[in-house]
């Protein structure tokens, strides 16, 4: 066996089940039993209504142990300070299994819902700045900033907290975060644009560390061919049971996919190191 296959599933739900935490927990547990690298939770400001993706992942996190959790966040109408705190919290709650897929919203109607501004032409440039702010806020606490010394009443070493002083075209954020540095250092950032993401969902293997979006159940020989083209992994859009009870057993039979997890964090599953703290 050469390089390991990395597999993920885009979880979906329709109707009343989309509003039940039990349904999302059951889906994620089944994906975890199949030792998938991660699952994604979709979210948008249009289309079928459903639960907030980040909050859904936070509900699922303590009821799972190994699988990575990547909710979607629409960054066009949210603030990076708040999302950095939410995803850092998810990383703590999950024990280092959090990521976030950043996406944009170009629709003027949705902008009017928020009452904020007109839609920009360069939303992905804004998203790149957004990702930079997230990473700086996650680094604004050094790993050993917490003292927790009851005898002296000191909780934090203030010398190990840092103002990020980010000032760009769209955001001006001083920091530091109000949440300690996440277990992974930086939870994984995913997107359909490759300039700022740790992993990219797309069809061009030259665009970075790309997870190919696959509709339906692929043939194992096809997955190997795509892997040889340079794809880092695959996110499958299909019935979960067909993946966990059909594709994964066949891949295991051929010695192409793990039978148990070897790492405890999402970065570990994907062979990515914990980033150094830029302020330490």
RODO-2510 file (C-alpha; in nm, 4 decimals, decimal comma):
residues 280
     n   res          X          Y          Z
     1     x     0,0000     0,0000     0,0000
     2     x     0,1333     0,3444    -0,0937
     3     x     0,0126     0,6718     0,0516
     4     x    -0,3014     0,6224     0,2601
     5     x    -0,6339     0,7225     0,1154
     6     x    -0,8049     1,0090     0,2962
     7     x    -1,1823     0,9950     0,2888
     8     x    -1,4479     1,2331     0,4145
     9     x    -1,8235     1,2614     0,3758
    10     x    -2,0430     1,5680     0,3373
    11     x    -2,3290     1,5052     0,5782
    12     x    -2,6752     1,6174     0,4723
    13     x    -3,0293     1,6003     0,6046
    14     x    -3,3709     1,7031     0,4801
    15     x    -3,7046     1,7673     0,6425
    16     x    -3,7540     1,7376     1,0165
    17     x    -3,4376     1,5322     1,0680
    18     x    -3,2295     1,8376     0,9798
    19     x    -3,3427     1,9937     1,3078
    20     x    -3,2619     1,7032     1,5399
    21     x    -2,9205     1,6788     1,7044
    22     x    -2,9751     1,3021     1,7421
    23     x    -2,9741     1,2596     1,3653
    24     x    -2,6398     1,4400     1,3210
    25     x    -2,4857     1,2473     1,6096
    26     x    -2,5929     0,9142     1,4596
    27     x    -2,4552     1,0045     1,1165
    28     x    -2,1215     1,1165     1,2592
    29     x    -2,0877     0,8080     1,4756
    30     x    -2,1444     0,5857     1,1733
    31     x    -1,8796     0,7775     0,9797
    32     x    -1,6439     0,7398     1,2762
    33     x    -1,7053     0,3660     1,2938
    34     x    -1,5841     0,3542     0,9326
    35     x    -1,2673     0,5470     1,0372
    36     x    -1,3290     0,8340     0,7942
    37     x    -1,0927     1,1296     0,8323
    38     x    -1,3665     1,3877     0,8843
    39     x    -1,7234     1,4897     0,8111
    40     x    -1,8451     1,8302     0,6951
    41     x    -2,1622     2,0094     0,8004
    42     x    -2,3073     2,2410     0,5399
    43     x    -2,4479     2,5861     0,6149
    44     x    -2,5640     2,8789     0,4071
    45     x    -2,7954     3,1771     0,4103
    46     x    -3,0166     3,0253     0,1428
    47     x    -3,1530     2,6881     0,0375
    48     x    -3,2940     2,4296     0,2768
    49     x    -3,3191     2,5518     0,6369
    50     x    -3,1309     2,3666     0,9053
    51     x    -2,9362     2,3976     1,2276
    52     x    -2,6309     2,6191     1,2661
    53     x    -2,3368     2,4111     1,1459
    54     x    -2,0859     2,5246     1,4079
    55     x    -2,3283     2,4650     1,6949
    56     x    -2,4255     2,1266     1,5492
    57     x    -2,0600     2,0211     1,5394
    58     x    -2,0201     2,1354     1,9003
    59     x    -2,3151     1,9144     1,9974
    60     x    -2,1660     1,6162     1,8154
    61     x    -1,8104     1,6638     1,9448
    62     x    -1,8396     1,5232     2,3004
    63     x    -2,0309     1,2217     2,1693
    64     x    -1,7527     1,1166     1,9306
    65     x    -1,3859     1,0398     1,9906
    66     x    -1,1774     1,0339     1,6739
    67     x    -1,3360     1,1753     1,3598
    68     x    -1,2651     1,5297     1,2429
    69     x    -1,5511     1,7814     1,2456
    70     x    -1,5612     2,0606     0,9845
    71     x    -1,8658     2,2898     0,9974
    72     x    -1,9229     2,5584     0,7355
    73     x    -1,9214     2,9286     0,8279
    74     x    -2,0435     3,2052     0,5974
    75     x    -1,7757     3,4681     0,6562
    76     x    -1,9317     3,7461     0,4480
    77     x    -2,1705     3,8462     0,7243
    78     x    -1,9902     3,7276     1,0383
    79     x    -1,7015     3,8636     1,2435
    80     x    -1,3687     3,6758     1,2598
    81     x    -1,3248     3,7411     1,6325
    82     x    -1,6471     3,5559     1,7153
    83     x    -1,5794     3,2677     1,4778
    84     x    -1,2233     3,2252     1,6073
    85     x    -1,3629     3,1800     1,9571
    86     x    -1,6313     2,9352     1,8415
    87     x    -1,3905     2,7148     1,6455
    88     x    -1,1295     2,7252     1,9222
    89     x    -1,4019     2,6091     2,1608
    90     x    -1,4949     2,3298     1,9204
    91     x    -1,1300     2,2227     1,9128
    92     x    -1,1232     2,2044     2,2917
    93     x    -1,4543     2,0212     2,3178
    94     x    -1,3478     1,7666     2,0547
    95     x    -0,9945     1,7190     2,1841
    96     x    -0,8272     1,8607     1,8744
    97     x    -1,0588     1,7479     1,5930
    98     x    -1,1977     2,0812     1,4712
    99     x    -1,1855     2,2560     1,1402
   100     x    -1,3949     2,5143     0,9603
   101     x    -1,4916     2,5575     0,5980
   102     x    -1,5003     2,9248     0,5054
   103     x    -1,7507     3,0252     0,2407
   104     x    -1,8871     3,3517     0,1041
   105     x    -2,2313     3,4872     0,0206
   106     x    -2,2670     3,7111    -0,2872
   107     x    -2,6414     3,7784    -0,2729
   108     x    -2,7590     4,1396    -0,2161
   109     x    -3,0829     4,0176    -0,0582
   110     x    -2,8896     3,8467     0,2196
   111     x    -2,6786     4,1559     0,2740
   112     x    -2,9991     4,3524     0,3290
   113     x    -3,1150     4,0935     0,5826
   114     x    -2,8110     4,1823     0,7908
   115     x    -2,8440     4,5530     0,7203
   116     x    -2,4694     4,5869     0,6906
   117     x    -2,3509     4,6827     0,3438
   118     x    -2,3599     4,6186    -0,0257
   119     x    -2,2085     4,2957    -0,1514
   120     x    -1,8407     4,3228    -0,2486
   121     x    -1,6924     4,2046    -0,5756
   122     x    -1,3887     4,0545    -0,4046
   123     x    -1,5445     3,8370    -0,1352
   124     x    -1,2655     3,5796    -0,1485
   125     x    -1,0051     3,8490    -0,0888
   126     x    -1,2014     3,9402     0,2218
   127     x    -1,2146     3,5707     0,3180
   128     x    -0,8344     3,5520     0,2891
   129     x    -0,8015     3,8361     0,5399
   130     x    -1,0615     3,6636     0,7560
   131     x    -0,8513     3,3452     0,7636
   132     x    -0,5427     3,5482     0,8567
   133     x    -0,7279     3,7053     1,1498
   134     x    -0,8444     3,3609     1,2670
   135     x    -0,4906     3,2259     1,2722
   136     x    -0,3495     3,5317     1,4478
   137     x    -0,6184     3,5158     1,7152
   138     x    -0,5519     3,1446     1,7706
   139     x    -0,1854     3,2356     1,8186
   140     x    -0,2556     3,5302     2,0482
   141     x    -0,2194     3,2969     2,3469
   142     x     0,1043     3,1028     2,3743
   143     x     0,0583     2,7345     2,4527
   144     x     0,1714     2,7770     2,8134
   145     x     0,0032     3,1126     2,8810
   146     x    -0,2252     2,9603     3,1449
   147     x    -0,0702     2,9432     3,4925
   148     x    -0,3726     2,8474     3,7056
   149     x    -0,1835     2,9052     4,0289
   150     x    -0,4433     2,9037     4,3054
   151     x    -0,1918     3,0002     4,5741
   152     x    -0,0968     3,3255     4,4011
   153     x    -0,4302     3,3856     4,2317
   154     x    -0,2629     3,4063     3,8899
   155     x    -0,4510     3,2453     3,6004
   156     x    -0,2609     3,3867     3,3036
   157     x     0,0946     3,4937     3,2293
   158     x     0,0149     3,8282     3,0661
   159     x     0,3526     3,8284     2,8929
   160     x     0,2338     3,5316     2,6879
   161     x    -0,0797     3,7022     2,5582
   162     x    -0,0350     3,9089     2,2444
   163     x    -0,2201     4,1856     2,0659
   164     x    -0,2543     4,0855     1,7027
   165     x    -0,3084     4,4469     1,5863
   166     x    -0,4465     4,3383     1,2505
   167     x    -0,5545     4,6222     1,0246
   168     x    -0,6626     4,5447     0,6703
   169     x    -0,9133     4,6610     0,4154
   170     x    -1,2085     4,4898     0,5825
   171     x    -1,1104     4,4218     0,9428
   172     x    -0,9365     4,5994     1,2254
   173     x    -0,8844     4,3574     1,5124
   174     x    -0,6659     4,4236     1,8127
   175     x    -0,7039     4,1016     2,0129
   176     x    -0,5965     3,9007     2,1967
   177     x    -0,8581     3,6269     2,1879
   178     x    -1,0587     3,5483     2,4988
   179     x    -1,0038     3,1746     2,4398
   180     x    -0,6692     2,9967     2,4943
   181     x    -0,4743     2,8594     2,2003
   182     x    -0,6597     2,5554     2,0595
   183     x    -0,5151     2,2038     2,1050
   184     x    -0,4196     2,1852     1,7353
   185     x    -0,2675     2,5323     1,7422
   186     x    -0,4711     2,6173     1,4344
   187     x    -0,7897     2,4219     1,3699
   188     x    -0,7980     2,3209     1,0047
   189     x    -0,9183     2,5867     0,7587
   190     x    -1,0920     2,4534     0,4471
   191     x    -1,2379     2,6398     0,1501
   192     x    -1,3021     2,6121    -0,2213
   193     x    -1,0242     2,8682    -0,2728
   194     x    -0,6665     2,7547    -0,2251
   195     x    -0,4697     3,0660    -0,1419
   196     x    -0,5312     3,0657     0,2315
   197     x    -0,6758     2,7208     0,3131
   198     x    -0,5079     2,4176     0,4674
   199     x    -0,7218     2,1964     0,2453
   200     x    -0,9209     2,2849    -0,0653
   201     x    -1,2418     2,1260    -0,1871
   202     x    -1,2246     2,1216    -0,5655
   203     x    -1,1260     1,9438    -0,8861
   204     x    -0,7809     2,0861    -0,9605
   205     x    -0,5038     1,8910    -0,7824
   206     x    -0,2549     2,1719    -0,8495
   207     x    -0,4519     2,4190    -0,6329
   208     x    -0,2959     2,3073    -0,3045
   209     x    -0,3859     2,0202    -0,0735
   210     x    -0,7040     1,9338    -0,2602
   211     x    -0,9851     1,7034    -0,1531
   212     x    -1,1774     1,6154    -0,4672
   213     x    -1,5552     1,6443    -0,4326
   214     x    -1,7035     1,3183    -0,5577
   215     x    -2,0734     1,2758    -0,6296
   216     x    -2,1886     0,9177    -0,5828
   217     x    -1,9863     0,6119    -0,4883
   218     x    -1,6552     0,5947    -0,6792
   219     x    -1,4806     0,2809    -0,7937
   220     x    -1,1720     0,1992    -0,5764
   221     x    -0,9508     0,1823    -0,8886
   222     x    -1,0789     0,5359    -0,9820
   223     x    -0,9841     0,6708    -0,6365
   224     x    -0,6322     0,5367    -0,6818
   225     x    -0,6079     0,6988    -1,0244
   226     x    -0,7142     1,0345    -0,8839
   227     x    -0,4685     0,9960    -0,5983
   228     x    -0,1903     0,9410    -0,8510
   229     x    -0,2956     1,2666    -1,0195
   230     x    -0,2132     1,4489    -0,6960
   231     x    -0,5375     1,4696    -0,5010
   232     x    -0,4788     1,4644    -0,1243
   233     x    -0,8130     1,3004    -0,0505
   234     x    -1,1794     1,2782    -0,1347
   235     x    -1,5013     1,4228     0,0049
   236     x    -1,7905     1,2031    -0,0997
   237     x    -2,1416     1,3345    -0,1549
   238     x    -2,3548     1,0221    -0,1350
   239     x    -2,5692     0,8170     0,0985
   240     x    -2,3588     0,7612     0,4073
   241     x    -2,4574     0,3949     0,4386
   242     x    -2,3268     0,3259     0,0877
   243     x    -1,9926     0,4713     0,1931
   244     x    -1,9603     0,3021     0,5321
   245     x    -2,1127    -0,0351     0,4413
   246     x    -2,0052    -0,0630     0,0794
   247     x    -1,7052     0,1466    -0,0236
   248     x    -1,5028     0,1356     0,2987
   249     x    -1,5233    -0,2465     0,3465
   250     x    -1,4133    -0,2938    -0,0154
   251     x    -1,1204    -0,0549     0,0303
   252     x    -1,0207    -0,2360     0,3480
   253     x    -1,0449    -0,5730     0,1719
   254     x    -0,7935    -0,4426    -0,0812
   255     x    -0,5687    -0,3031     0,1910
   256     x    -0,6305     0,0550     0,0813
   257     x    -0,7894     0,2071     0,3913
   258     x    -0,7289     0,2041     0,7646
   259     x    -0,9146    -0,0247     1,0035
   260     x    -0,8488     0,1968     1,3061
   261     x    -0,7396     0,5518     1,3798
   262     x    -0,3694     0,6083     1,4350
   263     x    -0,3951     0,9681     1,5578
   264     x    -0,6136     1,1653     1,7944
   265     x    -0,6382     1,4982     1,6082
   266     x    -0,7694     1,6040     1,2695
   267     x    -0,4274     1,7367     1,1719
   268     x    -0,2821     1,4019     1,2731
   269     x    -0,5273     1,2117     1,0522
   270     x    -0,4175     1,4215     0,7535
   271     x    -0,0454     1,4197     0,8301
   272     x    -0,0325     1,7918     0,9076
   273     x     0,1909     1,9237     1,1895
   274     x     0,0816     2,1605     1,4642
   275     x     0,1797     2,5109     1,3453
   276     x     0,4346     2,7097     1,5428
   277     x     0,2979     3,0103     1,7275
   278     x     0,3921     3,3219     1,5300
   279     x     0,4055     3,5361     1,8446
   280     x     0,5971     3,3035     2,0765
***
